């Protein structure tokens, strides 16, 4: 989530430029006017851990970080600075080593990573890299203008899909197979231009929202069948900044530029309520069934209104924020479901919710300021035409690391082996 600069805690402190969760919500990637930080979330309900601070590693070089993304819990980080928005750098953050870099024909608007692919989004094109060696596998050119960088990449290695707007006038979504490098389908998701989208953890569902911000829809991937339609609200149009599925694909969170964060349940609804449900719900159950039954006789637009679902739960922030980003995860120890929300001022709100209690407001457990965290102790290792990007760096023809044990320990230039270099570090042979 790109932000207008947000001042730090005091004069001389860094300002927030970018913030995002990594693919499995174990880390926050924070870009500031001083550099970037990686913040661990293993004990997010109580405290945060600074895993890496680029400014602390090199205080003589303040690089305003415009984009930063970490590959799961590995040491591989993709970075774009404010001064060079057309240049992508891949770094080994634990060794403070730049592995390689690429220059593109226009400013980079978004980066998406999974264990197979790295997606670089420009305003009118997308570059698909093989993350193992950073070769450009495919370029999608002349896409509709996408100045807000709206796109999504599935984190599942088998269902490896890309979604991006296929129209600058309506809410059509193009689904592209990132492994076989071919377009699969186009989904007519909304009448208005797309504002946000995201895949489920399994890669089997895609959630979308338009600039109007009243409806959120969930489609099956890749065929594009509409599975769910959720109504965020009707009183006012809002800007939805973030959509996030939970760890088990059961819940979908949506946050906007308002103080309310919505949580929807993404699960199949029974066609008929059980006897127990009917007797306990009484008159409301009868009304609900009558509405659902009558919906099939109405015009499709009226039928959709009757069958839309409202949120399962919601959370309240202290105030509205220009941009928010959310994630659904769980505590490491007790597996308590958590809703995480980062606001534009750099505050991480940690809410708990009961997955069985409908309509109950989520409970605020903790609020952290990511710009004002106490320093952490040392953290142990965690688990070519002019249109083509121009590569710099010597390791581009070697497999890039995707797991901590595979990461390089030397310079980003190739050199002769010595006793300190792990054997066959870049070889595909074992």
C-alpha positions in Angstrom: 0.0 0.0 0.0 1.6 3.2 -1.2 1.1 6.2 1.0 1.6 9.9 1.1 4.5 10.5 3.5 3.4 10.0 7.1 5.5 11.8 9.7 7.4 9.7 12.3 7.1 10.1 16.0 9.4 13.1 16.3 11.6 15.4 14.3 14.3 13.5 12.5 12.3 10.3 12.6 11.4 8.3 9.4 8.2 8.9 7.4 6.0 6.1 6.2 5.9 5.6 2.5 4.7 2.0 2.0 3.4 -0.9 4.1 2.2 -4.4 3.3 2.0 -8.0 4.7 4.1 -10.7 3.2 2.4 -13.7 1.6 1.7 -15.8 4.7 1.1 -12.8 7.0 4.2 -13.6 9.2 5.8 -10.3 8.5 5.1 -6.6 7.7 7.2 -4.9 5.0 7.6 -1.2 5.8 9.1 1.4 3.4 10.2 4.7 4.9 12.2 7.8 4.0 15.1 6.1 5.8 15.0 2.8 4.1 12.9 -0.3 4.9 12.1 -2.5 7.8 10.8 -6.1 8.1 8.7 -6.6 11.2 7.9 -10.1 12.5 4.3 -11.0 13.6 4.9 -14.2 15.6 3.6 -12.6 18.8 1.5 -9.8 17.2 -1.1 -9.9 19.9 1.5 -8.8 22.4 4.6 -7.3 20.7 6.3 -6.9 17.4 9.9 -7.9 16.4 12.1 -5.9 14.1 13.7 -8.5 11.9 15.7 -6.1 9.7 16.3 -2.4 9.5 18.2 -1.3 6.4 19.0 2.1 7.8 20.5 0.5 10.9 22.6 -1.7 8.7 23.8 1.3 6.7 23.1 4.6 8.4 25.1 6.6 5.9 22.8 5.7 3.1 19.1 6.8 3.5 17.2 5.3 0.6 13.5 6.3 0.5 11.8 3.0 -0.1 8.8 3.3 -2.3 8.0 -0.5 -2.6 9.3 -3.5 -0.5 8.2 -7.1 -0.6 9.5 -10.1 1.2 9.2 -13.7 -0.2 7.4 -15.6 2.6 9.9 -16.0 5.4 13.0 -16.2 3.3 15.8 -13.6 3.1 14.8 -12.5 -0.4 13.5 -9.0 -0.6 12.4 -6.9 -3.6 13.0 -3.2 -3.3 12.1 -0.1 -5.3 13.3 3.3 -4.1 11.7 6.7 -4.4 14.7 8.0 -6.3 14.7 5.2 -8.9 11.1 4.1 -9.4 12.0 2.2 -12.6 14.6 0.1 -11.0 13.9 -3.2 -9.1 16.6 -4.5 -6.7 16.6 -8.0 -5.3 18.4 -8.3 -2.1 19.6 -10.8 0.5 18.7 -8.7 3.5 20.5 -10.8 6.1 23.8 -10.4 4.3 23.1 -6.8 3.1 23.8 -8.0 -0.4 22.2 -6.9 -3.7 21.7 -10.0 -5.8 20.7 -8.3 -9.0 18.7 -5.4 -10.4 16.5 -4.6 -13.4 15.6 -1.3 -15.1 12.2 -0.9 -16.7 10.7 1.5 -19.2 8.3 3.1 -16.7 7.7 3.5 -13.0 7.0 0.3 -11.1 3.6 0.5 -9.5 3.3 -2.9 -7.8 5.4 -6.1 -7.0 3.9 -9.5 -6.4 5.9 -12.6 -5.4 5.3 -16.3 -4.9 7.7 -19.3 -4.9 7.7 -19.6 -8.7 7.1 -16.1 -10.1 7.8 -12.4 -9.6 5.3 -10.0 -11.2 6.3 -6.4 -12.0 3.4 -4.1 -12.8 3.8 -0.9 -14.8 1.0 1.3 -15.8 0.4 -0.4 -19.2 2.4 -3.6 -19.0 3.3 -6.5 -16.8 6.5 -8.5 -16.6 6.6 -12.1 -15.4 9.9 -13.3 -14.1 11.0 -16.8 -13.1 12.0 -16.1 -9.5 14.7 -18.8 -9.5 16.9 -17.0 -12.0 14.9 -13.8 -12.7 14.7 -14.4 -16.4 11.8 -12.6 -18.1 9.4 -15.4 -19.1 6.6 -13.3 -20.5 5.6 -9.7 -21.0 2.0 -8.6 -21.3 2.0 -5.3 -23.2 -0.6 -2.6 -23.9 -2.8 -3.3 -21.0 -5.5 -0.8 -20.0 -4.0 2.0 -18.0 -3.7 0.9 -14.4 -2.3 3.9 -12.6 -3.3 2.5 -9.1 -1.4 -0.7 -9.7 -4.4 -3.0 -9.1 -3.4 -6.6 -9.6 -3.1 -9.9 -7.7 -0.8 -13.0 -7.8 -1.9 -16.3 -6.3 0.6 -17.6 -3.7 -0.3 -21.2 -4.4 2.4 -22.8 -6.6 0.0 -25.1 -8.4 -2.8 -22.7 -9.0 -0.5 -20.0 -10.1 -2.7 -17.2 -11.5 -2.4 -13.5 -12.1 -5.4 -11.2 -12.1 -5.4 -7.7 -13.5 -7.9 -5.2 -15.0 -8.7 -5.9 -18.7 -10.7 -2.6 -19.1 -10.2 1.0 -18.0 -13.9 1.7 -18.2 -15.6 -1.3 -16.5 -14.7 -3.8 -13.9 -13.5 -6.7 -16.1 -10.7 -9.0 -14.7 -8.3 -10.9 -16.9 -7.1 -14.2 -15.4 -3.7 -15.3 -16.6 -1.9 -18.6 -16.0 1.5 -17.6 -14.7 3.0 -21.1 -15.1 1.8 -21.9 -18.6 2.0 -18.2 -19.6 -1.4 -17.9 -21.3 -4.7 -16.0 -20.8 -7.4 -18.2 -19.4 -10.6 -16.2 -18.9 -12.2 -12.7 -18.5 -14.5 -12.1 -15.6 -17.1 -9.4 -15.8 -16.8 -8.6 -12.1 -18.3 -5.0 -11.8 -19.9 -2.2 -13.8 -17.4 0.3 -12.4 -13.6 0.3 -12.6 -11.8 -2.1 -10.3 -10.3 -0.7 -7.0 -9.1 -3.9 -5.3 -8.7 -7.6 -5.8 -7.0 -10.6 -4.1 -6.8 -14.3 -4.4 -7.6 -16.8 -1.7 -4.8 -18.7 -0.1 -5.6 -21.8 -2.2 -5.8 -19.8 -5.4 -9.3 -21.1 -6.0 -11.2 -17.9 -5.3 -10.8 -14.2 -6.3 -12.4 -11.3 -4.4 -13.0 -8.0 -6.2 -14.3 -4.6 -5.4 -15.0 -1.6 -7.7 -14.4 2.1 -7.2 -18.0 2.5 -6.1 -17.2 0.4 -3.1 -20.6 -0.9 -2.1 -20.4 -4.5 -3.3 -17.7 -7.1 -2.9 -17.9 -10.2 -5.1 -16.1 -13.6 -4.9 -15.5 -15.7 -8.0 -14.2 -19.2 -8.6 -10.9 -19.4 -10.5 -10.3 -19.9 -13.3 -13.8 -20.3 -14.7 -15.1 -17.1 -13.2 -18.4 -18.4 -11.7 -19.8 -15.9 -9.1 -19.8 -17.6 -5.7 -20.7 -14.8 -3.3 -21.8 -11.2 -3.3 -21.4 -9.2 -0.2 -22.9 -5.8 0.5 -20.5 -3.5 2.4 -23.0 -0.7 2.7 -25.4 1.5 0.8 -25.3 4.8 2.7 -22.2 6.1 1.0 -19.7 5.1 -1.6 -16.2 4.4 -0.3 -12.8 3.5 -1.6 -11.9 -0.1 -0.7 -8.1 -0.3 -0.3 -7.6 -3.9 0.7 -9.2 -7.4 0.4 -7.7 -10.3 2.2 -8.8 -14.0 2.6 -8.1 -15.8 5.8 -5.6 -18.7 6.2 -8.3 -21.3 5.6 -10.2 -19.4 2.9 -13.2 -19.2 5.2 -13.2 -15.5 5.9 -12.7 -12.4 3.8 -11.7 -9.0 5.2 -12.3 -5.7 3.5 -11.1 -2.3 4.6 -11.7 1.1 3.1 -11.1 4.8 3.8 -13.7 4.6 6.6 -13.4 3.6 10.3 -15.2 0.3 9.8 -13.5 -2.9 8.7 -15.8 -5.7 7.4 -15.3 -9.4 7.8 -17.3 -11.8 5.6 -17.7 -15.5 5.9 -16.9 -17.3 2.7 -18.6 -20.6 3.1 -21.3 -22.5 1.3 -24.7 -21.7 2.8 -27.1 -24.6 3.4 -30.0 -24.7 0.9 -32.5 -25.3 3.7 -32.2 -24.5 7.4 -32.3 -27.4 9.8 -35.3 -28.0 12.1 -33.4 -26.6 15.0 -32.4 -23.5 13.1 -35.9 -22.9 12.0 -37.5 -23.3 15.4 -34.9 -21.1 17.1 -35.0 -18.3 14.6 -38.9 -18.2 14.4 -40.4 -15.3 12.5 -37.1 -14.0 11.1 -36.4 -17.5 9.7 -39.8 -17.5 8.0 -39.2 -14.0 6.5 -35.7 -15.0 5.3 -37.0 -18.1 3.6 -39.9 -16.2 2.0 -37.5 -13.6 0.6 -35.1 -16.2 -0.8 -38.0 -18.1 -2.4 -39.5 -15.0 -4.0 -36.1 -13.9 -5.3 -36.2 -16.6 -8.0 -39.3 -14.9 -9.6 -37.9 -11.4 -9.6 -35.7 -9.7 -12.3 -32.1 -10.5 -11.8 -31.0 -7.1 -10.4 -33.8 -7.3 -7.8 -33.0 -10.9 -7.0 -29.3 -10.0 -6.4 -30.3 -7.4 -3.9 -32.4 -10.0 -1.9 -29.7 -12.6 -1.9 -26.7 -10.4 -1.0 -25.0 -11.2 2.3 -24.0 -8.7 5.0 -20.8 -8.9 7.0 -20.2 -11.7 9.5 -18.4 -9.4 11.9 -16.8 -6.0 11.9 -14.1 -4.0 13.6 -14.0 -0.3 14.5 -11.0 1.9 14.1 -10.6 5.1 16.2 -11.1 7.2 13.1 -11.2 7.1 9.3 -8.0 6.7 7.4 -7.2 7.6 3.8 -5.8 4.1 3.2 -5.9 0.9 5.2 -4.6 -2.6 4.6 -5.9 -5.8 6.3 -5.0 -9.5 6.8 -6.7 -12.5 8.5 -4.4 -14.8 10.5 -4.3 -16.6 13.8 -2.2 -16.6 17.0 0.9 -18.9 16.8 0.2 -20.7 20.1 -3.6 -21.0 20.5 -4.7 -20.6 16.9 -7.1 -17.8 17.9 -8.4 -16.0 14.7 -7.1 -12.5 14.3 -8.0 -9.6 12.1 -5.0 -7.3 11.4 -5.4 -3.7 10.1 -2.7 -1.2 9.3 -3.8 2.4 8.9 -2.1 5.1 6.9 -0.5 6.6 10.0 1.4 3.4 10.6 -0.7 1.8 13.4 -1.2 -1.9 13.4 -4.6 -2.9 15.0 -4.9 -6.4 16.3 -8.5 -7.7 16.6 -9.8 -11.1 17.7 -13.1 -12.5 16.5 -15.2 -15.6 17.2 -15.5 -17.7 14.0 -18.8 -19.1 15.3 -20.4 -15.9 16.6 -22.2 -14.0 13.8 -22.5 -10.2 13.9 -20.4 -9.8 17.1 -18.0 -6.9 16.9 -14.3 -7.9 16.8 -12.4 -7.2 20.0 -9.3 -4.9 19.9 -6.4 -6.7 21.6 -3.5 -4.4 20.8 -2.4 -1.4 18.8 1.2 -1.1 17.7 2.9 1.9 16.1 5.2 0.4 13.4 7.1 3.7 13.2 8.0 3.7 16.9 9.0 0.2 17.9 11.7 -0.5 20.5 15.0 -1.9 19.0 15.1 -5.7 19.0 17.9 -8.0 19.9 19.6 -9.9 17.1 17.0 -12.1 15.5 17.9 -15.7 14.5 17.5 -16.7 10.9 13.8 -17.4 10.0 12.6 -20.0 8.2 16.2 -7.0 -24.8 14.8 -4.1 -26.5 14.2 -0.8 -25.0 10.9 -2.2 -23.7 12.7 -5.1 -22.0 13.9 -4.5 -18.4 17.7 -3.9 -18.3 19.5 -6.2 -15.9 22.5 -5.3 -13.7 24.3 -7.7 -11.4 26.3 -10.8 -11.9 24.1 -13.5 -10.5 21.2 -13.3 -12.9 21.9 -16.5 -14.7 22.0 -18.4 -11.4 19.0 -19.8 -9.5 17.8 -17.2 -7.0 17.2 -18.3 -3.4 13.7 -19.1 -2.3 14.4 -20.6 1.1 16.7 -19.3 3.9 19.1 -22.3 3.5 19.5 -21.5 -0.2 20.5 -17.9 0.1 23.8 -16.4 -1.0 26.5 -15.3 1.4 28.9 -13.3 -0.8 29.1 -10.5 -3.2 26.6 -10.0 -6.0 29.3 -10.4 -8.5 30.5 -13.9 -9.5 33.9 -14.9 -8.2 36.0 -18.0 -7.7 35.0 -20.4 -5.0 36.7 -20.3 -1.7 36.5 -22.1 1.6 33.9 -19.8 3.0 31.4 -20.2 0.1 28.8 -23.0 0.5 29.4 -25.7 -2.2 27.1 -25.7 -5.2 25.2 -22.8 -3.8 23.7 -21.9 -7.2 23.6 -25.3 -8.7 20.4 -27.1 -9.3 22.1 -30.4 -8.5 22.1 -31.8 -4.9 
